[in-house]
Amino acid sequence: MTGLRRLSFRAGTPADAPVLARAVADGFEGYRAWAGPAWRPPDEASPRGVRELRERLAAPGVWSRLALDDGRVVGHVLFEPARTHRDWDGLVPGVAHVAHVFVDEEWWGTGLAARLLEAAVVEARSQGYHAARLWTPAGQARARAFYAREGWRENGATRFEPGLGLDIVELTITLRDDESAENADTRRFTG
Ligand SMILES: CC(C)(COP(=O)(O)OP(=O)(O)OC[C@H]1O[C@@H](n2cnc3c(N)ncnc32)[C@H](O)[C@@H]1OP(=O)(O)O)[C@@H](O)C(=O)NCCC(=O)NCCS
């Protein structure tokens, strides 16, 4: 089999943390192509990075989907309830935060990333979220073009992300209209 048909898909579990952390680290390595010679990628595959991702995968409300080629993870997406700040507990009502969209370079341009992102959007909508957001590096032109093509819109928010050492921009997508969003909020926080 060729193309996406050869892939299988499943939810991620805390046991996947080492593999997914390595995928994120490899994705960040690729940023060297445009981030400039002085930039150093964070080591997401460090013991601390793996531990944090393991905890994240076990946290309430976290949803992930992994794409596997003959048992090997070649892409994944992960979303969680949006927070007012990375280290704070406050939730942004009704908003999902897409934290990871990472695909191995050999699968770029195949439609896999679009398939994973769409699965996350469909799931977030069915869970009652009325919008989703994500942040991506300002210099990551490929990701920005990808998200724009998939219907996400940049809202002008930008900030420096110290953990990454890069400026990042925010993108959002509406999942439900306002009326259903009110119901969605209720379901989301009583569920
Ligand atoms: C971002 C990512 C998930 C996108 O998946 P992908 O398979 O590469 O995306 P696609 O090929 O479907 O779409 C990329 C689009 O960017 C365009 N593009 C490619 N390089 C570009 C560049 N340098 N500048 C502008 N647009 C570019 C492509 O032409 C394509 O648009 P089109 O279909 O309208 O022609 C994938 O590249 C990836 O995993 N990158 C590393 C990790 C990462 O940055 N993740 C996002 C973190 S938030």
The ligand as an SDF file (V2000), in Angstrom:
LIG
                    3D

 48 50  0  0  0  0  0  0  0  0999 V2000
    3.6950   22.2040    9.8770 C   0  0  0  0  0  0  0  0  0  0  0  0
    3.4180   20.8180    9.3050 C   0  0  0  0  0  0  0  0  0  0  0  0
    2.5610   20.0150   10.2810 C   0  0  0  0  0  0  0  0  0  0  0  0
    2.6290   20.9920    7.9920 C   0  0  0  0  0  0  0  0  0  0  0  0
    2.4800   19.7470    7.3620 O   0  0  0  0  0  0  0  0  0  0  0  0
    2.9060   19.6060    5.8030 P   0  0  0  0  0  0  0  0  0  0  0  0
    2.5790   18.2500    5.3640 O   0  0  0  0  0  0  0  0  0  0  0  0
    4.3130   20.0480    5.6930 O   0  0  0  0  0  0  0  0  0  0  0  0
    1.9220   20.6890    5.1580 O   0  0  0  0  0  0  0  0  0  0  0  0
    1.4090   20.7500    3.6590 P   0  0  0  0  0  0  0  0  0  0  0  0
    2.4990   20.2910    2.7380 O   0  0  0  0  0  0  0  0  0  0  0  0
    0.0950   20.0770    3.5670 O   0  0  0  0  0  0  0  0  0  0  0  0
    1.1780   22.3010    3.4870 O   0  0  0  0  0  0  0  0  0  0  0  0
    2.2630   23.1890    3.5440 C   0  0  0  0  0  0  0  0  0  0  0  0
    1.9050   24.4420    2.7730 C   0  0  0  0  0  0  0  0  0  0  0  0
    2.9460   25.4030    2.9790 O   0  0  0  0  0  0  0  0  0  0  0  0
    3.4480   25.8150    1.7310 C   0  0  0  0  0  0  0  0  0  0  0  0
    4.8550   26.1070    1.9740 N   0  0  0  0  0  0  0  0  0  0  0  0
    5.8800   25.2390    2.0410 C   0  0  0  0  0  0  0  0  0  0  0  0
    7.0110   25.8910    2.3540 N   0  0  0  0  0  0  0  0  0  0  0  0
    6.6780   27.2030    2.4750 C   0  0  0  0  0  0  0  0  0  0  0  0
    7.4140   28.3860    2.7660 C   0  0  0  0  0  0  0  0  0  0  0  0
    8.7250   28.3310    3.0270 N   0  0  0  0  0  0  0  0  0  0  0  0
    6.7600   29.5470    2.8010 N   0  0  0  0  0  0  0  0  0  0  0  0
    5.4240   29.6070    2.5790 C   0  0  0  0  0  0  0  0  0  0  0  0
    4.6760   28.5230    2.2880 N   0  0  0  0  0  0  0  0  0  0  0  0
    5.3060   27.3320    2.2410 C   0  0  0  0  0  0  0  0  0  0  0  0
    3.1780   24.6730    0.7810 C   0  0  0  0  0  0  0  0  0  0  0  0
    3.1620   25.1190   -0.5600 O   0  0  0  0  0  0  0  0  0  0  0  0
    1.8140   24.2310    1.2610 C   0  0  0  0  0  0  0  0  0  0  0  0
    0.7800   25.1000    0.8340 O   0  0  0  0  0  0  0  0  0  0  0  0
   -0.1660   24.7580   -0.4530 P   0  0  0  0  0  0  0  0  0  0  0  0
   -0.7540   23.4230   -0.2420 O   0  0  0  0  0  0  0  0  0  0  0  0
   -1.1990   25.8430   -0.4300 O   0  0  0  0  0  0  0  0  0  0  0  0
    0.7440   24.8140   -1.6260 O   0  0  0  0  0  0  0  0  0  0  0  0
    4.7320   20.0440    9.0160 C   0  0  0  0  0  0  0  0  0  0  0  0
    5.4880   20.7340    8.0390 O   0  0  0  0  0  0  0  0  0  0  0  0
    5.5710   19.8470   10.2600 C   0  0  0  0  0  0  0  0  0  0  0  0
    5.3420   18.9120   11.0120 O   0  0  0  0  0  0  0  0  0  0  0  0
    6.5770   20.7280   10.4630 N   0  0  0  0  0  0  0  0  0  0  0  0
    7.4930   20.6360   11.6020 C   0  0  0  0  0  0  0  0  0  0  0  0
    6.7790   20.8300   12.9130 C   0  0  0  0  0  0  0  0  0  0  0  0
    6.0030   22.1060   12.9910 C   0  0  0  0  0  0  0  0  0  0  0  0
    6.4760   23.1790   12.6830 O   0  0  0  0  0  0  0  0  0  0  0  0
    4.7650   21.9720   13.4630 N   0  0  0  0  0  0  0  0  0  0  0  0
    3.8940   23.1130   13.7000 C   0  0  0  0  0  0  0  0  0  0  0  0
    4.1790   23.6370   15.0490 C   0  0  0  0  0  0  0  0  0  0  0  0
    2.8490   24.6640   15.6200 S   0  0  0  0  0  0  0  0  0  0  0  0
  1  2  1  0
  2  3  1  0
  2  4  1  0
  2 36  1  0
  4  5  1  0
  5  6  1  0
  6  7  2  0
  6  8  1  0
  6  9  1  0
  9 10  1  0
 10 11  2  0
 10 12  1  0
 10 13  1  0
 13 14  1  0
 14 15  1  0
 15 16  1  0
 15 30  1  0
 16 17  1  0
 17 18  1  0
 17 28  1  0
 18 19  1  0
 18 27  1  0
 19 20  2  0
 20 21  1  0
 21 22  1  0
 21 27  2  0
 22 23  1  0
 22 24  2  0
 24 25  1  0
 25 26  2  0
 26 27  1  0
 28 29  1  0
 28 30  1  0
 30 31  1  0
 31 32  1  0
 32 33  2  0
 32 34  1  0
 32 35  1  0
 36 37  1  0
 36 38  1  0
 38 39  2  0
 38 40  1  0
 40 41  1  0
 41 42  1  0
 42 43  1  0
 43 44  2  0
 43 45  1  0
 45 46  1  0
 46 47  1  0
 47 48  1  0
M  END
$$$$
